[in-house]
Amino acid sequence: MKRHETNQPLAIQNHWYLVSSHGAVLFYIAVNPECTIRQIADEMALTQRTVWGLIGDLRRADMLNVRRDGRRHHYTVNLEAPFRHPILTDLTLRSVLGAVVGRKLSDRRGSNRKSA
């Protein structure tokens, strides 16, 4: 690793992510089911308008389930939706996100038992 004049290692700067913005929002919803656009925007440091656009794309791809509560929409992942990728065909979101969703559900059940 290169060193700066102070003999301190330079910070490695990664300016890319493994998951796109759409994928990041999908993962967020998988881990935080029933979340709202405001919650997503706040937690991911995005504008609500940006999240709204990403959510719209995901809804049109049938990757999200939407539940309306008054004026608010709450989102969960549709695990039966196809995973959209030109190379990874014939997969559903369950194969990619199933473990994340299952782990979150078991965490919730465990915390409910502890509080009961």
Buried (B, 14 or more C-beta within 10 A) or exposed (E): EEEEEEEEEEEEEEEEEEEEBBBBBBBBBBBBBEBBBEBBBEEBEBEBEBBBBBBEBBBEBEBBBEEEEEEEBBBBBBBEBBBBEEEEEEEBBBEBBBEBBEEBEEEEEEEEEEEE
